[in-house]
Amino acid sequence: MQVRFARQTARLDAVVSFYRDGLGLPELTRFADHDGYSGVMLGLPGTLAHLEFTATDEIVPPEPHVESLLVLYLGSRTEVDRVVAQAGATPVRSANPYWDRVGVTIADPDGHRVVLVAESWDYGTADWVHD
C-alpha cells in the first residue's frame, strides 16, 4: 500500500518552501492547472508516503485545528533543533502536553501544526527508540 496525504492551500509557494526548504522534504513532482488545480508532491524520507499540497480558486482551504497534526519523527533532539532553525520557525505550545515533552511543535504558513519528535519509531516492535 502507498499513502498520499493531500491538503488544499491558498499559499502554495510559501507552504512548499516551508516543507521543502525549511523541513527538508524532497520535491517529487509538481503540476499546473490540472482541471483547475496546481500542486506539489513532497516525499517523506524513509517511507513510501508523500504529501501533496494543492491550490485552486474553486475551494476554500481548510482551517487549521490545534489537534490536526503532522508528526515527523526525526530521531534526535539535535536534528529537531537543526530543522527548527533551518525552517526559521517559532515553536508553539501544543494542545496536548505530550508533544511538548517529546519534541517541538511549529506551524506552517497556513497555521497547520507540525510536531518534530526527537525520537524514532521502530515499526518492527512498535517500541520507541530514544536518543
PAVEX-568127 format. One record per residue: residue in three letters; x, y, z of N, C-alpha, C in turn. Coordinates in Angstrom, 2 decimals. Layout:
> ALA / X / Y / Z / X / Y / Z / X / Y / Z .
...
// end
This chain:
> MET / 0.84 / -1.16 / 0.00 / 0.00 / 0.00 / 0.00 / 0.89 / 1.23 / 0.00 .
> GLN / 0.46 / 2.24 / -0.71 / 1.13 / 3.53 / -0.69 / 0.16 / 4.57 / -0.15 .
> VAL / 0.70 / 5.64 / 0.42 / -0.14 / 6.66 / 1.05 / 0.24 / 8.04 / 0.53 .
> ARG / -0.79 / 8.83 / 0.24 / -0.61 / 10.25 / -0.08 / -1.53 / 11.04 / 0.83 .
> PHE / -0.96 / 12.02 / 1.53 / -1.74 / 12.95 / 2.33 / -1.87 / 14.22 / 1.49 .
> ALA / -3.09 / 14.64 / 1.22 / -3.32 / 15.80 / 0.36 / -4.03 / 16.89 / 1.14 .
> ARG / -3.61 / 18.14 / 0.90 / -4.24 / 19.28 / 1.57 / -4.25 / 20.49 / 0.66 .
> GLN / -5.32 / 21.19 / 0.70 / -5.52 / 22.42 / -0.06 / -4.87 / 23.59 / 0.67 .
> THR / -4.33 / 24.54 / -0.08 / -3.75 / 25.75 / 0.49 / -3.99 / 26.93 / -0.44 .
> ALA / -4.05 / 28.10 / 0.11 / -4.12 / 29.33 / -0.69 / -2.73 / 29.94 / -0.82 .
> ARG / -1.72 / 29.33 / -0.19 / -0.34 / 29.84 / -0.18 / 0.62 / 28.75 / -0.67 .
> LEU / 0.40 / 28.25 / -1.85 / 1.16 / 27.10 / -2.34 / 2.67 / 27.33 / -2.28 .
> ASP / 3.14 / 28.44 / -2.80 / 4.59 / 28.69 / -2.82 / 5.17 / 28.74 / -1.42 .
> ALA / 4.51 / 29.43 / -0.50 / 5.01 / 29.54 / 0.87 / 4.99 / 28.20 / 1.59 .
> VAL / 3.92 / 27.43 / 1.39 / 3.80 / 26.13 / 2.04 / 4.86 / 25.17 / 1.50 .
> VAL / 5.05 / 25.15 / 0.19 / 6.08 / 24.27 / -0.39 / 7.45 / 24.68 / 0.10 .
> SER / 7.74 / 25.96 / 0.15 / 9.03 / 26.42 / 0.66 / 9.25 / 25.98 / 2.10 .
> PHE / 8.22 / 26.08 / 2.93 / 8.32 / 25.67 / 4.33 / 8.68 / 24.19 / 4.45 .
> TYR / 7.94 / 23.34 / 3.75 / 8.16 / 21.90 / 3.88 / 9.40 / 21.42 / 3.12 .
> ARG / 9.66 / 21.99 / 1.96 / 10.80 / 21.56 / 1.15 / 12.10 / 22.18 / 1.68 .
> ASP / 12.15 / 23.51 / 1.74 / 13.39 / 24.19 / 2.11 / 13.59 / 24.24 / 3.62 .
> GLY / 12.49 / 24.42 / 4.36 / 12.60 / 24.51 / 5.81 / 12.73 / 23.17 / 6.49 .
> LEU / 11.82 / 22.24 / 6.17 / 11.85 / 20.92 / 6.81 / 12.71 / 19.92 / 6.07 .
> GLY / 13.08 / 20.23 / 4.83 / 13.97 / 19.35 / 4.08 / 13.31 / 18.20 / 3.36 .
> LEU / 11.98 / 18.27 / 3.13 / 11.31 / 17.20 / 2.39 / 11.58 / 17.36 / 0.90 .
> PRO / 11.96 / 16.30 / 0.22 / 12.30 / 16.42 / -1.20 / 11.05 / 16.61 / -2.07 .
> GLU / 11.18 / 17.50 / -3.04 / 10.11 / 17.69 / -4.01 / 10.15 / 16.55 / -5.01 .
> LEU / 9.03 / 15.86 / -5.16 / 8.95 / 14.72 / -6.08 / 8.46 / 15.14 / -7.46 .
> THR / 7.41 / 15.95 / -7.48 / 6.85 / 16.39 / -8.76 / 5.91 / 17.55 / -8.49 .
> ARG / 5.53 / 18.22 / -9.55 / 4.54 / 19.30 / -9.45 / 3.70 / 19.30 / -10.71 .
> PHE / 2.55 / 19.94 / -10.62 / 1.68 / 20.05 / -11.78 / 0.99 / 21.41 / -11.74 .
> ALA / 0.56 / 21.88 / -12.91 / -0.08 / 23.19 / -13.00 / -1.36 / 23.08 / -13.81 .
> ASP / -2.40 / 23.72 / -13.32 / -3.69 / 23.83 / -14.00 / -4.21 / 22.48 / -14.51 .
> HIS / -4.21 / 21.50 / -13.63 / -4.79 / 20.20 / -13.95 / -6.24 / 20.24 / -13.47 .
> ASP / -7.15 / 20.42 / -14.38 / -8.57 / 20.57 / -14.05 / -8.81 / 21.67 / -13.02 .
> GLY / -8.04 / 22.76 / -13.13 / -8.20 / 23.89 / -12.23 / -7.36 / 23.82 / -10.96 .
> TYR / -6.55 / 22.79 / -10.82 / -5.70 / 22.62 / -9.64 / -4.23 / 22.68 / -10.04 .
> SER / -3.43 / 23.27 / -9.17 / -1.97 / 23.20 / -9.27 / -1.49 / 22.58 / -7.97 .
> GLY / -0.35 / 21.91 / -8.02 / 0.10 / 21.26 / -6.79 / 1.53 / 20.79 / -6.84 .
> VAL / 1.99 / 20.40 / -5.67 / 3.35 / 19.90 / -5.49 / 3.28 / 18.69 / -4.56 .
> MET / 4.06 / 17.66 / -4.89 / 4.15 / 16.47 / -4.05 / 5.56 / 16.41 / -3.45 .
> LEU / 5.60 / 16.19 / -2.14 / 6.85 / 16.13 / -1.41 / 6.98 / 14.76 / -0.76 .
> GLY / 8.18 / 14.21 / -0.80 / 8.43 / 12.91 / -0.22 / 8.59 / 12.97 / 1.29 .
> LEU / 8.29 / 11.88 / 1.94 / 8.55 / 11.69 / 3.36 / 9.67 / 10.66 / 3.46 .
> PRO / 10.92 / 11.11 / 3.62 / 12.07 / 10.19 / 3.60 / 11.89 / 9.00 / 4.53 .
> GLY / 12.32 / 7.85 / 4.05 / 12.21 / 6.63 / 4.84 / 10.87 / 5.95 / 4.71 .
> THR / 9.98 / 6.51 / 3.88 / 8.65 / 5.93 / 3.69 / 8.31 / 5.91 / 2.21 .
> LEU / 7.22 / 5.27 / 1.88 / 6.68 / 5.35 / 0.52 / 5.56 / 6.39 / 0.45 .
> ALA / 5.33 / 7.10 / 1.54 / 4.27 / 8.09 / 1.61 / 4.76 / 9.45 / 1.12 .
> HIS / 3.81 / 10.28 / 0.72 / 4.18 / 11.64 / 0.35 / 3.05 / 12.60 / 0.66 .
> LEU / 3.41 / 13.88 / 0.71 / 2.46 / 14.95 / 0.95 / 2.16 / 15.64 / -0.36 .
> GLU / 0.90 / 15.98 / -0.56 / 0.51 / 16.74 / -1.75 / -0.18 / 18.01 / -1.27 .
> PHE / 0.30 / 19.15 / -1.74 / -0.34 / 20.42 / -1.47 / -0.90 / 20.94 / -2.78 .
> THR / -2.17 / 21.32 / -2.77 / -2.82 / 21.79 / -3.98 / -3.41 / 23.18 / -3.76 .
> ALA / -3.60 / 23.88 / -4.87 / -4.21 / 25.20 / -4.85 / -5.22 / 25.28 / -5.98 .
> THR / -6.35 / 25.89 / -5.69 / -7.40 / 26.12 / -6.68 / -8.24 / 27.30 / -6.23 .
> ASP / -8.88 / 27.94 / -7.15 / -9.80 / 29.02 / -6.80 / -11.20 / 28.48 / -6.52 .
> GLU / -11.39 / 27.18 / -6.71 / -12.71 / 26.57 / -6.61 / -13.14 / 26.24 / -5.18 .
> ILE / -12.17 / 26.06 / -4.27 / -12.48 / 25.59 / -2.92 / -11.70 / 26.42 / -1.91 .
> VAL / -12.35 / 26.74 / -0.80 / -11.68 / 27.44 / 0.29 / -10.85 / 26.43 / 1.07 .
> PRO / -9.57 / 26.73 / 1.34 / -8.73 / 25.79 / 2.10 / -9.27 / 25.55 / 3.51 .
> PRO / -8.94 / 24.40 / 4.09 / -9.41 / 24.09 / 5.43 / -8.77 / 24.99 / 6.49 .
> GLU / -9.50 / 25.21 / 7.56 / -8.95 / 25.97 / 8.69 / -8.10 / 25.02 / 9.54 .
> PRO / -6.96 / 25.50 / 10.05 / -6.16 / 24.65 / 10.93 / -6.85 / 24.42 / 12.26 .
> HIS / -6.52 / 23.31 / 12.89 / -7.04 / 22.98 / 14.22 / -5.84 / 22.52 / 15.06 .
> VAL / -5.82 / 22.88 / 16.34 / -4.68 / 22.57 / 17.20 / -4.43 / 21.07 / 17.38 .
> GLU / -5.42 / 20.24 / 17.10 / -5.24 / 18.79 / 17.24 / -5.10 / 18.08 / 15.89 .
> SER / -5.05 / 18.82 / 14.81 / -4.75 / 18.22 / 13.50 / -3.26 / 18.38 / 13.28 .
> LEU / -2.53 / 17.30 / 13.45 / -1.07 / 17.37 / 13.48 / -0.44 / 16.50 / 12.39 .
> LEU / 0.64 / 17.00 / 11.84 / 1.55 / 16.17 / 11.06 / 2.72 / 15.92 / 12.00 .
> VAL / 2.99 / 14.66 / 12.32 / 4.05 / 14.31 / 13.27 / 5.19 / 13.67 / 12.50 .
> LEU / 6.37 / 14.27 / 12.60 / 7.56 / 13.76 / 11.93 / 8.58 / 13.33 / 12.99 .
> TYR / 9.00 / 12.09 / 12.93 / 9.96 / 11.54 / 13.89 / 11.36 / 11.73 / 13.32 .
> LEU / 12.13 / 12.63 / 13.93 / 13.45 / 12.99 / 13.40 / 14.60 / 12.23 / 14.06 .
> GLY / 14.34 / 11.55 / 15.17 / 15.33 / 10.66 / 15.74 / 16.21 / 11.22 / 16.84 .
> SER / 16.38 / 12.54 / 16.92 / 17.23 / 13.11 / 17.97 / 16.87 / 14.57 / 18.20 .
> ARG / 17.18 / 15.04 / 19.39 / 16.93 / 16.46 / 19.71 / 17.82 / 17.37 / 18.86 .
> THR / 19.03 / 16.91 / 18.57 / 19.93 / 17.68 / 17.72 / 19.30 / 17.92 / 16.36 .
> GLU / 18.69 / 16.89 / 15.79 / 18.05 / 17.02 / 14.47 / 16.81 / 17.91 / 14.56 .
> VAL / 16.05 / 17.78 / 15.61 / 14.87 / 18.66 / 15.80 / 15.33 / 20.11 / 15.85 .
> ASP / 16.34 / 20.41 / 16.65 / 16.83 / 21.78 / 16.78 / 17.35 / 22.31 / 15.45 .
> ARG / 18.03 / 21.45 / 14.69 / 18.57 / 21.86 / 13.38 / 17.44 / 22.20 / 12.42 .
> VAL / 16.40 / 21.36 / 12.37 / 15.29 / 21.58 / 11.45 / 14.48 / 22.82 / 11.85 .
> VAL / 14.26 / 23.02 / 13.14 / 13.54 / 24.22 / 13.59 / 14.30 / 25.47 / 13.15 .
> ALA / 15.61 / 25.48 / 13.33 / 16.42 / 26.63 / 12.93 / 16.40 / 26.80 / 11.41 .
> GLN / 16.54 / 25.71 / 10.68 / 16.53 / 25.76 / 9.21 / 15.21 / 26.31 / 8.69 .
> ALA / 14.11 / 25.93 / 9.34 / 12.79 / 26.38 / 8.92 / 12.51 / 27.82 / 9.35 .
> GLY / 13.32 / 28.33 / 10.28 / 13.08 / 29.67 / 10.78 / 11.77 / 29.77 / 11.53 .
> ALA / 11.37 / 28.66 / 12.14 / 10.07 / 28.56 / 12.80 / 10.17 / 28.90 / 14.28 .
> THR / 9.11 / 29.46 / 14.79 / 8.98 / 29.72 / 16.21 / 8.11 / 28.63 / 16.82 .
> PRO / 8.64 / 27.91 / 17.81 / 7.83 / 26.87 / 18.44 / 6.55 / 27.43 / 19.05 .
> VAL / 5.50 / 26.61 / 18.99 / 4.22 / 26.96 / 19.62 / 3.89 / 25.88 / 20.63 .
> ARG / 3.16 / 26.25 / 21.65 / 2.75 / 25.28 / 22.67 / 1.73 / 24.32 / 22.06 .
> SER / 1.91 / 23.05 / 22.31 / 0.99 / 22.05 / 21.81 / -0.24 / 21.96 / 22.71 .
> ALA / -1.38 / 21.68 / 22.12 / -2.60 / 21.49 / 22.92 / -2.44 / 20.27 / 23.82 .
> ASN / -1.79 / 19.24 / 23.33 / -1.53 / 18.02 / 24.11 / -0.10 / 18.13 / 24.65 .
> PRO / 0.09 / 18.24 / 25.96 / 1.42 / 18.44 / 26.53 / 2.41 / 17.31 / 26.22 .
> TYR / 1.90 / 16.16 / 25.84 / 2.80 / 15.05 / 25.47 / 3.76 / 15.48 / 24.37 .
> TRP / 3.24 / 16.20 / 23.36 / 4.09 / 16.59 / 22.23 / 5.18 / 17.56 / 22.65 .
> ASP / 4.93 / 18.40 / 23.65 / 5.96 / 19.31 / 24.15 / 7.06 / 18.55 / 24.89 .
> ARG / 6.74 / 17.40 / 25.45 / 7.75 / 16.60 / 26.15 / 8.66 / 15.85 / 25.18 .
> VAL / 8.11 / 15.42 / 24.05 / 8.91 / 14.58 / 23.14 / 9.45 / 15.32 / 21.93 .
> GLY / 9.07 / 16.56 / 21.76 / 9.54 / 17.28 / 20.59 / 9.16 / 18.74 / 20.62 .
> VAL / 9.05 / 19.31 / 19.43 / 8.74 / 20.72 / 19.25 / 7.62 / 20.84 / 18.23 .
> THR / 6.63 / 21.67 / 18.55 / 5.54 / 21.92 / 17.62 / 5.76 / 23.28 / 16.96 .
> ILE / 5.61 / 23.32 / 15.64 / 5.72 / 24.56 / 14.87 / 4.49 / 24.64 / 13.96 .
> ALA / 4.27 / 25.81 / 13.39 / 3.14 / 25.99 / 12.48 / 3.65 / 26.32 / 11.09 .
> ASP / 2.98 / 25.76 / 10.07 / 3.33 / 26.07 / 8.69 / 2.68 / 27.41 / 8.30 .
> PRO / 2.93 / 27.91 / 7.10 / 2.38 / 29.22 / 6.70 / 0.86 / 29.31 / 6.75 .
> ASP / 0.16 / 28.18 / 6.69 / -1.30 / 28.18 / 6.80 / -1.77 / 28.09 / 8.25 .
> GLY / -0.84 / 27.87 / 9.18 / -1.20 / 27.70 / 10.58 / -1.40 / 26.26 / 11.00 .
> HIS / -1.22 / 25.31 / 10.08 / -1.32 / 23.89 / 10.43 / -0.08 / 23.48 / 11.21 .
> ARG / -0.28 / 22.67 / 12.21 / 0.81 / 22.32 / 13.12 / 1.58 / 21.08 / 12.68 .
> VAL / 2.89 / 21.17 / 12.89 / 3.82 / 20.09 / 12.61 / 4.59 / 19.82 / 13.89 .
> VAL / 4.59 / 18.57 / 14.32 / 5.36 / 18.19 / 15.51 / 6.62 / 17.48 / 15.04 .
> LEU / 7.75 / 17.99 / 15.48 / 9.05 / 17.38 / 15.18 / 9.49 / 16.63 / 16.43 .
> VAL / 9.47 / 15.30 / 16.37 / 9.72 / 14.46 / 17.53 / 11.19 / 14.04 / 17.55 .
> ALA / 11.78 / 14.11 / 18.74 / 13.19 / 13.81 / 18.92 / 13.43 / 12.33 / 19.21 .
> GLU / 12.58 / 11.48 / 18.68 / 12.72 / 10.03 / 18.85 / 12.46 / 9.36 / 17.51 .
> SER / 12.66 / 8.05 / 17.48 / 12.35 / 7.25 / 16.30 / 11.33 / 6.20 / 16.69 .
> TRP / 10.61 / 5.74 / 15.71 / 9.62 / 4.69 / 15.93 / 10.13 / 3.43 / 15.24 .
> ASP / 10.25 / 2.34 / 16.00 / 10.67 / 1.06 / 15.44 / 9.41 / 0.31 / 15.03 .
> TYR / 9.14 / 0.29 / 13.74 / 7.90 / -0.31 / 13.24 / 7.84 / -1.82 / 13.48 .
> GLY / 8.99 / -2.45 / 13.59 / 9.01 / -3.89 / 13.77 / 8.54 / -4.33 / 15.15 .
> THR / 8.82 / -3.53 / 16.16 / 8.45 / -3.90 / 17.52 / 7.44 / -2.95 / 18.13 .
> ALA / 7.14 / -1.86 / 17.44 / 6.23 / -0.82 / 17.95 / 6.75 / -0.23 / 19.24 .
> ASP / 8.07 / -0.22 / 19.41 / 8.70 / 0.40 / 20.58 / 9.38 / 1.70 / 20.17 .
> TRP / 9.47 / 2.60 / 21.13 / 10.19 / 3.86 / 20.90 / 11.67 / 3.61 / 20.95 .
> VAL / 12.41 / 4.32 / 20.12 / 13.87 / 4.29 / 20.17 / 14.30 / 5.68 / 20.60 .
> HIS / 14.87 / 5.78 / 21.80 / 15.28 / 7.06 / 22.36 / 16.72 / 7.35 / 22.01 .
> ASP / 17.04 / 8.65 / 21.88 / 18.45 / 9.00 / 21.60 / 19.22 / 9.17 / 22.88 .
// end
